[in-house]
């Protein structure tokens, strides 16, 4: 989240900690209850690992 804030990347963050329906959605989409989980519908990309997410955002959304 720090990277997103520092680079002003626009995301739709969902907090699964207090919403069972969001946790269920995460499991449905990714197969496990692990965060962070990035879904980029525009590119058809989804991934879990923080370092991978940061590199993906840097490559695709930071100008």
C-alpha positions in Angstrom: 0.0 0.0 0.0 3.0 2.3 0.6 4.1 1.9 -3.0 0.6 2.6 -4.3 0.4 5.7 -2.2 3.9 7.0 -3.0 3.4 6.5 -6.7 -0.3 7.6 -6.8 -1.5 4.4 -8.4 -5.3 4.2 -8.4 -6.6 0.9 -7.0 -9.8 -0.4 -5.5 -8.6 -1.9 -2.2 -10.8 -4.3 -0.4 -10.3 -5.2 3.3 -11.3 -8.8 3.9 -10.7 -8.7 7.6 -14.3 -7.6 8.5 -16.3 -8.7 5.5 -16.8 -12.5 5.0 -18.3 -11.9 1.6 -15.0 -10.3 0.4 -13.0 -13.1 1.9 -15.2 -15.6 0.0 -14.7 -13.6 -3.2 -10.9 -13.7 -2.6 -11.0 -17.5 -2.2 -13.2 -17.9 -5.3 -10.9 -15.7 -7.4 -7.5 -16.9 -6.2 -8.1 -20.2 -4.5 -6.8 -19.1 -1.1 -7.3 -16.6 1.6 -4.0 -14.8 1.2 -3.4 -11.0 0.9 -2.2 -9.0 -0.9 -3.9 -10.2 -4.0 -3.9 -8.1 -7.1 -6.5 -8.4 -9.8 -6.1 -6.2 -12.9 -9.2 -6.9 -15.0 -8.0 -4.6 -17.7 -4.9 -6.7 -18.4 -6.4 -10.1 -17.3 -3.7 -10.4 -14.6 -3.9 -11.7 -11.0 -1.1 -12.4 -8.5 -0.4 -12.7 -4.8 3.2 -11.9 -3.9 3.9 -8.3 -2.8 7.2 -8.0 -4.7 5.6 -9.3 -7.9 2.7 -6.9 -7.4 5.0 -3.9 -6.9 7.0 -4.8 -10.0 3.9 -5.3 -12.0 2.5 -1.9 -11.0 5.8 -0.2 -11.6 6.0 -1.7 -15.1 2.4 -1.1 -16.1 1.1 1.9 -14.1 4.0 4.2 -13.0 5.1 6.7 -15.6 
